[in-house]
Amino acid sequence: MKILALCRGNAERLPGKSYKTGIFKHAVNGAVMIDAEGLVGDAICNRKHHGGVDQAVYIEGSLTLDWWAQELGRPCGPGTFGENMVISDLDNRDVSVGDRFISSDLVLEVSACRIPCATFAARMADPKFVKRYTDAARPGIYCRVIRGGIAEAGMPVEHQSFAGDKVTMPELMETFGRRLSEAGRARYLAAPIHYKLRAMLETQR
C-alpha cells in the first residue's frame, strides 16, 4: 500500500447554498504536514460535525473509489468525496476501529466511519446520494493522529489491524443512532471509537 494522494480544501460555497464548506478537496503537490488537527492548511467550516481530534484525517481506499467510479459511471479523482488521503489497494469494508495506518513517522488510528450528510449530497449533485451512499455500505474512514509527521504521495503505508474484537466501518454505519445489545455495546466500548460515539454509548447504561 502507498499514499496515492493527499487532499486539502478551501472554504467554498455550494451552488444554491448560503454557507461555506471545506468538502471540495484537491490533490496537493509535494509534502504536507499532518498534526493533531489533520492536514495543515485544510479548511474545516462546520466544526460541530467535522474535524476535531477524532476526525482529523479522512481516508478513502482506492478500491472503494474504483467501485464508486464504476457505480457512478464517471471517474472519482482524489478529493471527490472530500477525503484528505487516498490509500492504494485498500477497500473501506476491510477497515475496523483501532486499525492503524503507518507511513514513516505518521501514525493514524481509525476512530469512526463517515456518515453522509446533505452537504455531501449537494456536493455530489444528487439529492438521493445520502441513501445511495448508505446502501452501498462502503463508508469512508476517519482517523485520529497518534503521531504527526510529513506525508507525501508515493510514500508506503502499513495497515496494522486492531488486535481486539472488530468493529468494521460498514457495521458502524449500519448501527449509527441505534441502540446496541449489551454485548455489542461492550464490544464497541472496548475499541478506540470516536469520543462522541463513546459518550453516547456510555449513556445507554
Steps between C-alpha positions, in 0.01 A plus 500: 500500500601859446359851519353577159391855581476757778218751468416834657217746448409865536175641634265511198127550450288218365277600207167623635618498863579792729765328709860412423646151512844342484373189319659600168844340538781508246816292476811672634836491324790438737524430871228583753529538876240303698450592865237414764234701311574347158662637186644843571322755282184293443173694543249370759188717495248314719695390804191368674487206262838501323863502602629480854749261653297184430416602142834654413568308178239355264619204290357330193636173364580489130303178453192668645541804276542267201172330596326837521641609164343193341176550694474868402628456148764771536847538654533565874823694512681591822281718722167406336352386832675769703774262610841612626685185402463224242678171576569247226368141508266579790133403523317703765299192599818332626572773755404493870511742790847491655678406178808711437652641185873559536710693251850598610452706820125543444264277700122523445245302702149429373230647724176518298332461162364772279128565540367675187324836533307750288820691419651182356186441289516860373868463416417186299206683334267214596226560761470122548872445554475465879285190456712375211818536703343334804364210295845445344641427850852613411541800730811712511742480790565763768825489694662670796869586479706293746824646369522786255746535219570594142311306233525497123343308213699187422601425859445136607226426753469211745146396598517363855183321615345561842582214736161494675150409382419667169255785447507550123415814307184345344383383843553845650293655223223241531466547876536881506233649726366160603497347844747212529469178694699485823760278331518728198539810715781336696678406175473854366624651827799261502617657173649852473184649349433871443453680833151622403380148422661377821309759699173400332554131575595568860165673556323178399599334824 
